């Protein structure tokens, strides 16, 4: 599937998204590769997640669409009472997030390495390749990290899913 820069119809951006101690204010996304966001986290009773993996240049395959797994090895656990979501493979938590209120979400665990992206972190910091981000605030941006295909090749690996 060739994905353009348009967003899913039912995606509603968050006012504030905290990812591994770094805040994105104003509706931006964590990652942009050639202006495509392979990970979207949006508003909902629980965080709403869209996640894609790159299959070749400019072609992406959906792994999660609006909190529904599109891959047999990805499991999604939700808890409406605590407003949290856990997305995992057999042995790795890919995303753990909690809605703090109707407009804010906190991602305290992230590991995109199983889908071929070198982005991972915990409540203390986010690691991208060999760089660490900790305690930063980004306001009014499209992407916290924007890279092109050449840079993406340095930040990606083979998907293990």
C-alpha positions as a printed Julia matrix, in Angstrom:
161×3 Matrix{Float64}:
   0.0     0.0    0.0
   1.38    3.41  -0.97
   0.51    5.9    1.78
   0.34    9.62   1.14
   0.53   12.32   3.8
  -3.19   12.41   4.53
  -4.39   11.39   7.97
  -7.0     8.71   8.7
 -10.57   10.02   8.72
 -11.24    9.11  12.35
  -7.88   10.33  13.71
  -8.22   13.27  16.12
  -4.89   14.79  17.22
  -4.14   15.24  20.9
  -3.52   18.67  22.41
  -0.6    17.18  24.34
   1.3    13.96  23.77
   4.11   12.98  26.12
   6.45   10.35  24.69
   9.14    9.0   27.01
   9.53   12.31  28.95
   9.29   14.52  25.82
   6.16   16.6   25.17
   4.53   17.41  21.85
   2.02   20.24  22.19
  -0.44   21.24  19.5
  -1.21   18.03  17.64
   2.15   16.95  16.2
   3.33   13.37  15.71
   6.43   11.62  17.0
   7.95   10.5   13.68
   7.75   11.72  10.1
   9.51    9.84   7.31
   9.19   11.79   4.05
   6.16   13.54   5.62
   4.45   10.23   6.44
   3.71    9.43  10.1
   4.19    5.68  10.66
   2.87    6.11  14.22
  -0.18    8.17  15.11
  -1.62    8.45  18.6
  -4.93   10.25  18.83
  -7.82   11.17  21.12
 -10.21    8.62  22.49
 -11.43    7.07  25.73
  -8.13    5.24  25.49
  -5.29    6.35  23.2
  -6.17    5.59  19.56
  -3.18    4.12  17.68
  -2.29    3.71  14.0
   1.02    1.97  13.3
   2.68    1.1    9.99
   5.83   -0.75   8.98
   7.88    0.04   5.9
   7.91   -2.72   3.32
   9.97   -0.88   0.68
  10.61    2.68  -0.51
   7.41    4.74  -0.08
   5.31    1.66   0.69
   3.95    1.01   4.14
   1.87   -1.84   5.53
  -0.6    -1.23   8.37
   0.05   -3.13  11.6
  -2.59   -1.33  13.68
  -5.54    0.7   12.46
  -7.57    2.56  15.09
  -6.53    0.11  17.84
  -7.24   -2.96  15.72
  -4.34   -5.3   15.01
  -3.75   -6.1   11.35
  -1.01   -8.62  12.17
  -1.35  -11.93  14.03
   1.77  -11.32  16.14
   0.57   -7.97  17.53
  -1.76   -8.07  20.52
  -3.67   -5.08  21.84
  -4.8    -4.92  25.46
  -7.06   -2.1   26.62
  -8.47   -1.0   29.96
 -11.27    1.55  29.67
 -11.37    2.16  33.45
  -7.72    3.24  33.63
  -7.85    4.63  30.02
  -4.76    2.7   28.95
  -3.56    0.65  26.03
  -0.75   -1.89  25.76
   0.4    -3.06  22.35
   2.85   -5.93  22.29
   4.37   -8.81  20.44
   5.0   -12.08  22.22
   7.9   -10.74  24.28
   8.08   -6.95  23.68
   5.83   -4.08  24.68
   5.72   -1.88  21.59
   3.58    0.88  23.13
   2.07    1.5   26.54
   0.0     4.64  26.87
  -2.49    6.25  29.22
  -4.94    9.08  28.6
  -4.34   11.6   31.43
  -7.46   13.53  30.4
  -9.54   13.93  27.24
  -6.81   15.92  25.45
  -3.56   14.44  26.81
  -1.82   11.09  26.55
   1.39    9.8   28.08
   3.43    7.06  26.4
   5.75    5.65  29.08
   7.02    2.64  27.11
   7.87    2.56  23.43
   9.86    0.04  21.42
   9.48    0.21  17.64
  12.53   -1.97  16.96
  10.39   -5.09  16.31
   8.82   -3.23  13.35
  12.15   -2.03  12.0
  12.37    1.51  13.49
  15.18    2.34  15.94
  12.94    4.31  18.34
  12.61    3.08  21.9
  12.29    4.49  25.38
  10.76    4.53  28.8
   9.47    7.09  31.27
  12.98    8.62  31.53
  14.1     9.1   27.9
  13.56    8.37  24.23
  16.37    6.81  22.18
  16.52    7.3   18.42
  19.42    5.43  16.86
  22.33    6.51  19.12
  20.75    9.8   20.28
  18.79   10.33  23.48
  16.02   12.87  24.06
  14.98   13.65  27.6
  12.59   16.27  29.03
  12.11   18.31  25.84
   8.98   20.23  24.81
   8.0    20.67  21.15
   5.21   23.13  20.31
   3.4    23.65  17.01
   5.36   21.07  15.03
   4.28   18.48  12.49
   6.82   15.88  13.67
   9.08   15.69  16.7
  11.58   13.78  14.53
  11.41   14.31  10.78
  13.68   12.26   8.56
  13.95   11.44   4.86
  14.43    8.01   3.31
  18.23    8.21   3.45
  18.2     9.02   7.17
  15.42    6.47   7.7
  17.69    3.75   6.38
  20.11    4.59   9.22
  17.27    4.57  11.77
  15.56    1.43  10.52
  16.36   -2.21  10.5
  14.61   -5.35   9.48
  11.2    -5.93  10.94
  11.13   -8.93  13.27
   7.36   -9.23  13.23
